[in-house]
Amino acid sequence: MDDLKAKYLTQIADAGDEAALEAIRLAAVGKKGEVSLKMRELGKMSPEERQVAGPALNALKDEINSALSAKKSALADKALDERLRSEWLDVTLPSRPARHGTLHPVNQVTEEVTAIFAEMGFSVAEGPRVETDWHNFDALNIPGHHPARAEMDTFYMHRAPGDTRPAHVLRTHTSPVQIRSMEAQGAPLRIICPGGVYRADYDQTHTPMFHQVEGLAIDTDISMANLKWVLEEFVKAFFEVDDVELRFRASHFPFTEPSAEVDIRCSWEGGTLKVGEGDDWLEILGSGMVHPKVLQAGGIDPDRYQGFAFGMGIDRIAMLKYGIPDLRAFFDSDLRWLRHYGFASLDVPTLHGGLSR
Ligand code: DAH
């Protein structure tokens, strides 16, 4: 019995893991283990022999069992120690260098446009996105029956029956900021108004919310020639080309007279847009001389002042300049897209430092 005890206690002490420990348990005190088999022999013994052997075997069994469980918890402690050591983490380390966020192309292009017009003396004006029906339409010489109201797919704000406050819409263009700026600042005036606008429309080049930039210059001696020069300077700077040909196409907008849509000469050779060369024309904006009724609505005397105005899609010129095929992706918040088309947030565009790098 002393031999058995010595054998198993040594094996237990040497066991390297739980599996080895279990094998020892089975060999010693399992149903067919050596100690169990010895216990079965008690039946064949004389009562005197049994009186000595019985308690001794039981004591041996107890001793082996408690050695097994002591070793088992020692092994578990060791495993935990090892795991804690391997998973050790220094929480005082500085954080991982963060992924830098990027500037959305709409913001980038807004900054670029703002930088270019700032150089020509235009400041930035803003207006509300929930706009009165009057500022969005009537003041811009678009009366209630005018087809432009229907064409614009306007989102109207809900009104309770009997509500007598002015009707509101989600502004369908940035042109109402012309009126708000005239009301607030009077003439002379030289502003651009970038911002979000809304129309119920959705396909590859239309989203229900998109961005425009409005331009407005009012003074006592403003002509279409000023408009042409300003737009030429803008297009050259924006598309970063030395020269570009503009085409003024007669058009109609209720808030300008005369009105012109402006195309720029370009080529689409090889599927990429090149501004300033080639035989294609690309429409980029609407413009004209501010209609006298619009000046009047803004509280400015049309007999003393004239002005030019233009409106341009920011998302559209961003797509053109940076070769982005689908407008809808602008507003999907897909991080892969944002990282691909985004701009470094600290590279503020300036005319001297470079607009896009
Ligand atoms: N508001 C027009 C639109 O959303 C764009 C526009 C055209 C603005 C001519 C102007 C302008 O200021 O003169 O389609």
Residues whose N, C-alpha, C, O or C-beta is under 5 A from the ligand:
A	BS01	DAH	T172 H173 S175 G215 F253 T256 G286 S287 G288 A309 F310 G311
